[in-house]
Amino acid sequence: MCGMPQQPPVRSSPPRPRRPDASMSLITNVMDHSLDDGYAEAAARKKSQGIEGGLPKTLRAKLGLAAGLVLAALVVTVGAAQARVAAPVVAKERQELIDRIDRETAAADSLEGDVDKLRDDVSARQRAALKQSGGSTEADLVGVLSGATGVHGPGVKLVVNDAKEASTGGDGTNPRETSGFSDTGRLRDRDMQRVVNGLWASGAEAVSINGQRLTALSAIRAAGDAILVDNRPLVPPYTVLAVGDGERLSTGFQNSADGLYLHALEENFGIRATISTEGDVRLPAAPSVIVRTAQPNAEKTEKGTS
């Protein structure tokens, strides 16, 4: 029986198994071709030209490398030797400077002790002179008013401190602002002056700031950001003690213009202030009191009597 030729059956080949690292083709490629094609080509070109890496092959190259190593070693050795030689000199100079600082510090402490002794001697002589000239009662009164003697009694304690974050600036309309003071969150010398003057005006008989007694000749100034009382710097918080009738002194100060000024500093600039009535406050004597006397002008006296 004739018929059409029959096509052979198509046999499909079994699928290749999937490589375990098929999902890591990038890593596989890097591992299989660890050297970039460009580097490989350059290495092959050098090899074909007879240029190989590593140590020099010729005698001249070896001598040049040896000379370079010797020169480097010589430089390092000379530098170490110079450092070793200079080290004792530097240490000696440093020790001499330390000894000089210690000597000068000791001399300054000794001079400061002498000044304190002389100041106490002058104060004692002043008190003796006051007693001889006016009697004991009058001398005591003059000593209290002048600050030459320590006092204690009822009064008030006023603690004033800068703002917690003393970095805020003003708007240009505040009377505290000057070209030298841009930080309005800090207490200034003018503020302390107003506080002290307010206490005097309210009836204080004696005033001290951070243990420093104020007199009629005391000066409250500024040096940079520091407040100076008689040229001695103060550190906040500022503790102001005033001897007087505690209740009347506290009420009078808080109702005065200077007390209202301090309250405005609290409200507007965060200045912290607390005032309390004390049964007994102690104020030391002023460190040095200058005695001044007035004498009539002889020429004017003669002209007036002639």
Secondary structure by P-SEA (a helix, b strand, c coil): ccccccccbbbbcccccccccccaaaaaaaaaccccaaaaaaaaaaaaacccccccccaaaaaaaaaaaaaaaaaaaaaaaaaaaaaaaaaaaaaaaaaaaaaaaaaaaaaaaaaaaaaaaaaaaaaaaaaacccaaaaaaaaaaacccccccbbbbbbbbcccccccccccccccccccccccccccaaaaaaaaaaaaaacccccccccccccccbbbbbcccbbbcccccccccbbbbbbcaaaaaaaaaaacaaaaaaaaaaaccbbbbbbbbbcbbbbbcccbbbbbbbbccaaaaaaaac
